[in-house]
Amino acid sequence: MDRPISVVLQFERGPTEEAAADQVDDHIHYQRADRHVTLQAGQTLTEAITCPQGALLSDVSPLVQHVDQGEDLRKVVVTEVVGDPLMLPGERRVTVRNNTSGQAQVKLLATCLRRETSGGGNLEVTAGPNQRLEPGETSRSVACPVGTIGLAPSWKSEDGAPVMARPVADGRSWDFGFASPTSTPRVVGLACLQATTGATSRLVVGNFVNTRPASESPHSSTFVAPDRHSIIGAGWQGEADSIHLGHELQDRQAVVLGLGAENRTSFVTVRGFTQAVVPSAVLRRGTRTVKLRLSVHAPVRGWPTLLLSSEGGDVKEMRLKTGRIELTANHVWKGRVRLTKRAARHLGRRGISVSLRLAGYTAPVHLAVKPKR
């Protein structure tokens, strides 16, 4: 049986008052793009959706809106959402096949982030990993490199979009799943957004999940992000008879369209301004005390959680037993929390990355292992 141990958490202000002021003013600019596509009966069409010049694409959604003669929207199949996030970071190509006998209307929607922040920082996208599913395989996980955020899921699949494309707790990985195996390979992938915008600034990323209720006919649900956050990405998860028909992200608001069994939608959000990069923490070998520091420039409250990620993409989420913490801007908080021996062993292993989550803040923790004094 594991015995509880003590860990010290310390939240501190940024290095200087000037740096803190710069962070608050370093805003991120949110943009959108859309394009309407009409497909005749039996037609397959590939179209590009492009962000405004100088913007990076963080999400793309083919939204199936209407089919003439009342035919089933599920017969309009999105077989490809692909692109090159490194060479063309603001563009994706979408292939749609209309398997109905009527004309179909599809709206291509892109969520975009301007590359430059107001404080002189830069958003950067790296080439995302692609994973191949061999014939007979129905699921696969894709992980972006440590220090990046996984966004804009892509796929190639002759029988249409995955029934699951959802972000997981570490922020850089997504799970993909298809309703049934096929005789042809599939490919899934991500774009990877750098979590830092400069030497001292990083994005404040959050994640929340909502459920679209079951419906036998097309049904739209509206969800709203936390205050000061914009929704920059969305994933979904449902059963084989749950169809995600698309989503439209509108800054803090998201409209999700689907039919069939209930579907869980996961949203990735970013706060409208950055926060200071978290200083390194120190873990002394042979002890069970870790000091963590987090710069907070706006009031925040919540329960802190440690996210432990391995190089293989496995994530362990450990809620710390502190009770609710409330911080004012630039406030220093110190307290003792309880953690198990097993968690302490994880913290000391090679290949383990650690993040601390508190309300809308998610901050990487860089552990330096030193000998016991």
C-alpha positions as a Python dict, from the first residue, in 0.01 Angstrom:
ca = {
    (1, 'M'): (0, 0, 0),
    (2, 'D'): (140, 342, -104),
    (3, 'R'): (203, 591, 174),
    (4, 'P'): (125, 960, 122),
    (5, 'I'): (422, 1193, 90),
    (6, 'S'): (457, 1570, 93),
    (7, 'V'): (531, 1798, -202),
    (8, 'V'): (574, 2175, -176),
    (9, 'L'): (409, 2383, -447),
    (10, 'Q'): (512, 2746, -480),
    (11, 'F'): (344, 2993, -715),
    (12, 'E'): (542, 3311, -778),
    (13, 'R'): (522, 3626, -988),
    (14, 'G'): (736, 3669, -1299),
    (15, 'P'): (1102, 3770, -1289),
    (16, 'T'): (1029, 4145, -1289),
    (17, 'E'): (729, 4375, -1277),
    (18, 'E'): (816, 4494, -1629),
    (19, 'A'): (809, 4137, -1761),
    (20, 'A'): (471, 4075, -1598),
    (21, 'A'): (327, 4386, -1760),
    (22, 'D'): (461, 4277, -2100),
    (23, 'Q'): (289, 3939, -2068),
    (24, 'V'): (-52, 4087, -1997),
    (25, 'D'): (-24, 4310, -2308),
    (26, 'D'): (103, 4035, -2541),
    (27, 'H'): (-225, 3949, -2712),
    (28, 'I'): (-300, 3667, -2956),
    (29, 'H'): (-512, 3752, -3260),
    (30, 'Y'): (-795, 3513, -3355),
    (31, 'Q'): (-926, 3491, -3714),
    (32, 'R'): (-1159, 3275, -3921),
    (33, 'A'): (-1205, 3170, -4285),
    (34, 'D'): (-1487, 2988, -4465),
    (35, 'R'): (-1578, 2857, -4808),
    (36, 'H'): (-1902, 2715, -4947),
    (37, 'V'): (-1890, 2404, -5167),
    (38, 'T'): (-2171, 2252, -5379),
    (39, 'L'): (-2150, 1888, -5489),
    (40, 'Q'): (-2375, 1732, -5750),
    (41, 'A'): (-2511, 1378, -5707),
    (42, 'G'): (-2229, 1124, -5714),
    (43, 'Q'): (-1958, 1390, -5736),
    (44, 'T'): (-1622, 1387, -5555),
    (45, 'L'): (-1458, 1726, -5509),
    (46, 'T'): (-1132, 1852, -5354),
    (47, 'E'): (-1119, 2214, -5238),
    (48, 'A'): (-868, 2418, -5037),
    (49, 'I'): (-955, 2633, -4735),
    (50, 'T'): (-701, 2909, -4664),
    (51, 'C'): (-650, 3141, -4367),
    (52, 'P'): (-591, 3515, -4415),
    (53, 'Q'): (-235, 3597, -4519),
    (54, 'G'): (14, 3556, -4234),
    (55, 'A'): (-215, 3338, -4020),
    (56, 'L'): (-170, 2979, -3902),
    (57, 'L'): (-453, 2724, -3928),
    (58, 'S'): (-540, 2565, -3592),
    (59, 'D'): (-865, 2387, -3687),
    (60, 'V'): (-1056, 2292, -4000),
    (61, 'S'): (-1408, 2152, -4018),
    (62, 'P'): (-1608, 2038, -4322),
    (63, 'L'): (-1965, 2114, -4210),
    (64, 'V'): (-2228, 1911, -4401),
    (65, 'Q'): (-2527, 2147, -4411),
    (66, 'H'): (-2790, 2017, -4654),
    (67, 'V'): (-2876, 1752, -4915),
    (68, 'D'): (-3161, 1797, -5163),
    (69, 'Q'): (-3460, 1561, -5159),
    (70, 'G'): (-3413, 1498, -4787),
    (71, 'E'): (-3148, 1229, -4825),
    (72, 'D'): (-2933, 1116, -4533),
    (73, 'L'): (-2648, 1358, -4454),
    (74, 'R'): (-2437, 1058, -4354),
    (75, 'K'): (-2401, 974, -4725),
    (76, 'V'): (-2189, 1286, -4776),
    (77, 'V'): (-1845, 1149, -4688),
    (78, 'V'): (-1530, 1349, -4606),
    (79, 'T'): (-1252, 1118, -4725),
    (80, 'E'): (-952, 1353, -4683),
    (81, 'V'): (-847, 1651, -4475),
    (82, 'V'): (-479, 1696, -4555),
    (83, 'G'): (-208, 1960, -4586),
    (84, 'D'): (152, 2053, -4515),
    (85, 'P'): (160, 2242, -4182),
    (86, 'L'): (528, 2331, -4230),
    (87, 'M'): (525, 2464, -4589),
    (88, 'L'): (162, 2587, -4600),
    (89, 'P'): (66, 2643, -4233),
    (90, 'G'): (-250, 2835, -4324),
    (91, 'E'): (-404, 2591, -4573),
    (92, 'R'): (-574, 2249, -4583),
    (93, 'R'): (-725, 2049, -4869),
    (94, 'V'): (-1058, 1876, -4812),
    (95, 'T'): (-1200, 1598, -5029),
    (96, 'V'): (-1574, 1530, -5008),
    (97, 'R'): (-1774, 1256, -5185),
    (98, 'N'): (-2149, 1292, -5235),
    (99, 'N'): (-2304, 945, -5231),
    (100, 'T'): (-2662, 1077, -5254),
    (101, 'S'): (-2887, 1133, -5557),
    (102, 'G'): (-2929, 1502, -5467),
    (103, 'Q'): (-2719, 1816, -5454),
    (104, 'A'): (-2519, 1859, -5130),
    (105, 'Q'): (-2409, 2179, -4956),
    (106, 'V'): (-2089, 2173, -4749),
    (107, 'K'): (-1923, 2465, -4569),
    (108, 'L'): (-1547, 2450, -4509),
    (109, 'L'): (-1448, 2636, -4191),
    (110, 'A'): (-1100, 2726, -4067),
    (111, 'T'): (-990, 2871, -3735),
    (112, 'C'): (-676, 3080, -3770),
    (113, 'L'): (-422, 3252, -3543),
    (114, 'R'): (-218, 3545, -3666),
    (115, 'R'): (150, 3454, -3655),
    (116, 'E'): (262, 3772, -3474),
    (117, 'T'): (146, 3858, -3122),
    (118, 'S'): (95, 4219, -3019),
    (119, 'G'): (407, 4211, -2800),
    (120, 'G'): (644, 4103, -3077),
    (121, 'G'): (625, 3726, -3019),
    (122, 'N'): (567, 3467, -3290),
    (123, 'L'): (348, 3159, -3319),
    (124, 'E'): (512, 2871, -3503),
    (125, 'V'): (382, 2543, -3643),
    (126, 'T'): (608, 2242, -3689),
    (127, 'A'): (548, 1953, -3927),
    (128, 'G'): (311, 1717, -3750),
    (129, 'P'): (354, 1339, -3734),
    (130, 'N'): (147, 1110, -3955),
    (131, 'Q'): (52, 756, -3854),
    (132, 'R'): (-53, 482, -4096),
    (133, 'L'): (-327, 234, -4006),
    (134, 'E'): (-283, -90, -4192),
    (135, 'P'): (-585, -280, -4330),
    (136, 'G'): (-781, -421, -4037),
    (137, 'E'): (-662, -157, -3787),
    (138, 'T'): (-922, 84, -3649),
    (139, 'S'): (-737, 301, -3392),
    (140, 'R'): (-411, 486, -3348),
    (141, 'S'): (-262, 760, -3125),
    (142, 'V'): (-57, 1048, -3265),
    (143, 'A'): (180, 1255, -3048),
    (144, 'C'): (339, 1590, -3129),
    (145, 'P'): (686, 1665, -2984),
    (146, 'V'): (720, 1777, -2622),
    (147, 'G'): (673, 2154, -2599),
    (148, 'T'): (407, 2170, -2870),
    (149, 'I'): (26, 2153, -2883),
    (150, 'G'): (-150, 1902, -3111),
    (151, 'L'): (-415, 2064, -3332),
    (152, 'A'): (-597, 2039, -3669),
    (153, 'P'): (-644, 1659, -3700),
    (154, 'S'): (-604, 1527, -4055),
    (155, 'W'): (-696, 1198, -4219),
    (156, 'K'): (-714, 996, -4540),
    (157, 'S'): (-985, 728, -4534),
    (158, 'E'): (-1200, 606, -4822),
    (159, 'D'): (-1498, 539, -4594),
    (160, 'G'): (-1493, 885, -4436),
    (161, 'A'): (-1399, 1068, -4118),
    (162, 'P'): (-1303, 891, -3794),
    (163, 'V'): (-1572, 848, -3529),
    (164, 'M'): (-1307, 955, -3276),
    (165, 'A'): (-1047, 1230, -3310),
    (166, 'R'): (-990, 1368, -2962),
    (167, 'P'): (-710, 1548, -2773),
    (168, 'V'): (-581, 1379, -2458),
    (169, 'A'): (-468, 1527, -2128),
    (170, 'D'): (-105, 1603, -2215),
    (171, 'G'): (-213, 1857, -2478),
    (172, 'R'): (19, 1723, -2749),
    (173, 'S'): (-143, 1386, -2829),
    (174, 'W'): (-468, 1280, -2996),
    (175, 'D'): (-652, 947, -3020),
    (176, 'F'): (-808, 845, -3353),
    (177, 'G'): (-1062, 570, -3410),
    (178, 'F'): (-1273, 443, -3701),
    (179, 'A'): (-1604, 259, -3684),
    (180, 'S'): (-1487, -53, -3871),
    (181, 'P'): (-1179, -200, -4043),
    (182, 'T'): (-1123, -161, -4417),
    (183, 'S'): (-915, -339, -4679),
    (184, 'T'): (-718, -23, -4760),
    (185, 'P'): (-472, 170, -4540),
    (186, 'R'): (-567, 491, -4361),
    (187, 'V'): (-349, 782, -4249),
    (188, 'V'): (-407, 1018, -3956),
    (189, 'G'): (-201, 1313, -3838),
    (190, 'L'): (-175, 1647, -3655),
    (191, 'A'): (-28, 1993, -3683),
    (192, 'C'): (198, 2089, -3390),
    (193, 'L'): (184, 2444, -3252),
    (194, 'Q'): (482, 2563, -3048),
    (195, 'A'): (374, 2632, -2689),
    (196, 'T'): (613, 2928, -2655),
    (197, 'T'): (592, 3259, -2845),
    (198, 'G'): (939, 3380, -2746),
    (199, 'A'): (1213, 3334, -2491),
    (200, 'T'): (991, 3434, -2197),
    (201, 'S'): (632, 3386, -2318),
    (202, 'R'): (410, 3080, -2356),
    (203, 'L'): (53, 3010, -2457),
    (204, 'V'): (-207, 2946, -2189),
    (205, 'V'): (-397, 2642, -2317),
    (206, 'G'): (-708, 2481, -2171),
    (207, 'N'): (-936, 2191, -2254),
    (208, 'F'): (-1301, 2124, -2180),
    (209, 'V'): (-1549, 1856, -2288),
    (210, 'N'): (-1922, 1875, -2358),
    (211, 'T'): (-2175, 1622, -2484),
    (212, 'R'): (-2410, 1657, -2780),
    (213, 'P'): (-2732, 1468, -2697),
    (214, 'A'): (-2861, 1179, -2907),
    (215, 'S'): (-3087, 1278, -3196),
    (216, 'E'): (-3239, 1089, -3490),
    (217, 'S'): (-3227, 1404, -3705),
    (218, 'P'): (-2946, 1663, -3746),
    (219, 'H'): (-2907, 1848, -3417),
    (220, 'S'): (-2691, 2149, -3325),
    (221, 'S'): (-2554, 2223, -2979),
    (222, 'T'): (-2381, 2542, -2865),
    (223, 'F'): (-2098, 2552, -2612),
    (224, 'V'): (-1910, 2846, -2459),
    (225, 'A'): (-1544, 2856, -2349),
    (226, 'P'): (-1424, 3001, -2016),
    (227, 'D'): (-1387, 3377, -1990),
    (228, 'R'): (-1089, 3525, -2181),
    (229, 'H'): (-1032, 3202, -2375),
    (230, 'S'): (-1087, 3142, -2748),
    (231, 'I'): (-1159, 2797, -2892),
    (232, 'I'): (-882, 2709, -3140),
    (233, 'G'): (-950, 2339, -3193),
    (234, 'A'): (-1214, 2071, -3151),
    (235, 'G'): (-1220, 1692, -3140),
    (236, 'W'): (-1501, 1441, -3109),
    (237, 'Q'): (-1577, 1090, -2985),
    (238, 'G'): (-1883, 876, -3043),
    (239, 'E'): (-2001, 523, -3123),
    (240, 'A'): (-2035, 381, -3474),
    (241, 'D'): (-2390, 519, -3505),
    (242, 'S'): (-2290, 865, -3376),
    (243, 'I'): (-2209, 1103, -3664),
    (244, 'H'): (-2011, 1423, -3621),
    (245, 'L'): (-2134, 1640, -3910),
    (246, 'G'): (-1896, 1925, -3829),
    (247, 'H'): (-1842, 2220, -3599),
    (248, 'E'): (-1814, 2596, -3628),
    (249, 'L'): (-1579, 2777, -3388),
    (250, 'Q'): (-1666, 3142, -3318),
    (251, 'D'): (-1406, 3273, -3074),
    (252, 'R'): (-1551, 3178, -2729),
    (253, 'Q'): (-1848, 2991, -2880),
    (254, 'A'): (-1869, 2662, -3068),
    (255, 'V'): (-2166, 2518, -3258),
    (256, 'V'): (-2153, 2139, -3306),
    (257, 'L'): (-2376, 1958, -3559),
    (258, 'G'): (-2439, 1584, -3545),
    (259, 'L'): (-2693, 1304, -3545),
    (260, 'G'): (-2737, 955, -3404),
    (261, 'A'): (-2611, 852, -3060),
    (262, 'E'): (-2464, 1113, -2826),
    (263, 'N'): (-2121, 1249, -2910),
    (264, 'R'): (-1859, 1402, -2678),
    (265, 'T'): (-1679, 1707, -2814),
    (266, 'S'): (-1341, 1813, -2675),
    (267, 'F'): (-1236, 2175, -2720),
    (268, 'V'): (-884, 2318, -2710),
    (269, 'T'): (-876, 2679, -2593),
    (270, 'V'): (-609, 2946, -2568),
    (271, 'R'): (-623, 3252, -2347),
    (272, 'G'): (-604, 3584, -2530),
    (273, 'F'): (-265, 3672, -2381),
    (274, 'T'): (43, 3474, -2285),
    (275, 'Q'): (204, 3398, -1950),
    (276, 'A'): (566, 3385, -1839),
    (277, 'V'): (761, 3065, -1896),
    (278, 'V'): (778, 2854, -1580),
    (279, 'P'): (1122, 2837, -1415),
    (280, 'S'): (1280, 2497, -1360),
    (281, 'A'): (1196, 2288, -1057),
    (282, 'V'): (1440, 2081, -853),
    (283, 'L'): (1387, 1721, -739),
    (284, 'R'): (1656, 1609, -494),
    (285, 'R'): (1733, 1241, -526),
    (286, 'G'): (1637, 1040, -219),
    (287, 'T'): (1383, 1296, -100),
    (288, 'R'): (1012, 1343, -170),
    (289, 'T'): (995, 1722, -180),
    (290, 'V'): (963, 1911, -507),
    (291, 'K'): (947, 2290, -540),
    (292, 'L'): (744, 2422, -834),
    (293, 'R'): (700, 2787, -936),
    (294, 'L'): (425, 2923, -1160),
    (295, 'S'): (395, 3282, -1276),
    (296, 'V'): (36, 3406, -1253),
    (297, 'H'): (-64, 3747, -1391),
    (298, 'A'): (-442, 3720, -1351),
    (299, 'P'): (-667, 3587, -1074),
    (300, 'V'): (-716, 3210, -1090),
    (301, 'R'): (-877, 2944, -873),
    (302, 'G'): (-901, 2567, -890),
    (303, 'W'): (-748, 2234, -791),
    (304, 'P'): (-391, 2170, -912),
    (305, 'T'): (-319, 1855, -1113),
    (306, 'L'): (12, 1698, -1221),
    (307, 'L'): (24, 1545, -1571),
    (308, 'L'): (303, 1287, -1617),
    (309, 'S'): (377, 1201, -1983),
    (310, 'S'): (613, 930, -2105),
    (311, 'E'): (800, 929, -2436),
    (312, 'G'): (557, 663, -2558),
    (313, 'G'): (266, 903, -2519),
    (314, 'D'): (114, 753, -2202),
    (315, 'V'): (-34, 1013, -1966),
    (316, 'K'): (-103, 983, -1595),
    (317, 'E'): (-314, 1255, -1438),
    (318, 'M'): (-269, 1298, -1063),
    (319, 'R'): (-485, 1541, -873),
    (320, 'L'): (-299, 1693, -581),
    (321, 'K'): (-469, 1689, -243),
    (322, 'T'): (-449, 2057, -161),
    (323, 'G'): (-813, 2152, -174),
    (324, 'R'): (-908, 2451, -384),
    (325, 'I'): (-643, 2718, -440),
    (326, 'E'): (-724, 3082, -512),
    (327, 'L'): (-455, 3319, -638),
    (328, 'T'): (-464, 3691, -702),
    (329, 'A'): (-248, 3845, -972),
    (330, 'N'): (126, 3826, -897),
    (331, 'H'): (54, 3655, -566),
    (332, 'V'): (288, 3406, -396),
    (333, 'W'): (122, 3095, -255),
    (334, 'K'): (294, 2815, -66),
    (335, 'G'): (132, 2497, 59),
    (336, 'R'): (186, 2130, 123),
    (337, 'V'): (13, 1860, -78),
    (338, 'R'): (7, 1481, -59),
    (339, 'L'): (138, 1246, -324),
    (340, 'T'): (209, 871, -329),
    (341, 'K'): (548, 697, -346),
    (342, 'R'): (452, 567, -688),
    (343, 'A'): (409, 921, -820),
    (344, 'A'): (744, 1021, -672),
    (345, 'R'): (911, 731, -855),
    (346, 'H'): (757, 852, -1183),
    (347, 'L'): (891, 1204, -1127),
    (348, 'G'): (1246, 1075, -1101),
    (349, 'R'): (1245, 858, -1414),
    (350, 'R'): (1407, 942, -1742),
    (351, 'G'): (1181, 1020, -2035),
    (352, 'I'): (901, 1155, -1813),
    (353, 'S'): (774, 1508, -1881),
    (354, 'V'): (567, 1685, -1618),
    (355, 'S'): (305, 1958, -1647),
    (356, 'L'): (112, 2139, -1377),
    (357, 'R'): (-250, 2233, -1448),
    (358, 'L'): (-446, 2487, -1246),
    (359, 'A'): (-777, 2611, -1390),
    (360, 'G'): (-691, 2758, -1733),
    (361, 'Y'): (-316, 2739, -1679),
    (362, 'T'): (-110, 2445, -1802),
    (363, 'A'): (262, 2486, -1744),
    (364, 'P'): (553, 2252, -1821),
    (365, 'V'): (770, 2160, -1524),
    (366, 'H'): (1137, 2103, -1605),
    (367, 'L'): (1280, 1877, -1334),
    (368, 'A'): (1649, 1892, -1251),
    (369, 'V'): (1745, 1583, -1050),
    (370, 'K'): (2018, 1663, -797),
    (371, 'P'): (2192, 1458, -525),
    (372, 'K'): (2043, 1466, -177),
    (373, 'R'): (2210, 1724, 46),
}
